[in-house]
Amino acid sequence: MMVLEIVMIQMKNTDKKIAIISNHKPQSEEVCRALKQKLRQNNFILTSKNPDVVISVGGDGMLLSAFHKYEDQLDRVRFVGVHTGHLGFYTDYRDFEIDKLVDNLKLDTGAQVSYPILNVKIILGNGEVKTMRALNEATIKRTDRTMVVDLIINHVHFERFRGDGISVSTPTGSTAYNKSLGGAVLHPTIEALQVAEVASLNNRVYRTLGSSIIVPKKDKIELVPARSDQHTISIDNRTLNLKDVVRIEYQIDQHKIHFLASPSHTSFWNRVKDAFIGEADK
Ligand code: NAD
């Protein structure tokens, strides 16, 4: 009975379909080659179609690209990141830890760590609705003139914003662009969105809150541009230039991103410390 159970687990793991997505840096391509060889030796199935596990090789940007490539399969896919530089926010393994990764995949029981993502609906003047998902953030900006938008939270007109732009970030995205904007770092188990200003105009005539705000799950954030000319909307590492944006709606998506839970999944506070503080003198 015991022997049978072990065999069944092994069969399950070697049947696992794995996709690898990498940037074209020589170091990443080298890691990719070695990883593919080790996975094949251990009878994993390498395929980009309907994978169970997606491995990104590169940095956080590569994990963002992997997320967007498989964002329509989030319920069945688990992600894992290999970093070819220093440890990133979405990457659990360094390039010299491939053996450890393959060993963990062999022992994998399906455990996962899940984080909230952002759902963005962009409503255009011609009635078109673009629905997108962000892992880090969605940012709306105007570069040529002051951006003027009304910020509405749960149907309450909160403020008329004037400035360069507004970023709405996820908890895992709170350490990315949001942090550079002076936003708070949010633990990813807190299901909330953060609205951060980009260079707001604040004087005797114009007024915004001036600090970032954290909005709980189920609350809806809306931005209504006062002018219909071109806005630049960035969703993670992609950028759209759109005219006649009538409204943008932001909510926590009903799906989450799942990461392979493994002994190498470093704690969030360790990552924050490693990235921003390091070993400071005591
Ligand atoms: P990039 O190559 O310019 O990377 C920007 C940096 O952001 C990299 O060091 C990356 O490791 C880091 N990063 C990405 N996600 C992170 C996260 N969740 N927490 C902490 N650091 C994170 O750009 P890219 O690779 O295309 O990544 C796009 C992301 O870069 C955007 O989603 C945005 O958050 C971030 N960004 C930041 C700034 C800024 O801080 N001023 C400006 C533009 C973009």
Residues whose N, C-alpha, C, O or C-beta is under 5 A from the ligand:
A	BS01	NAD	D60 G61 G88 F89 N136 T172 G173 T175 A176 Y177 S180 D236 N237
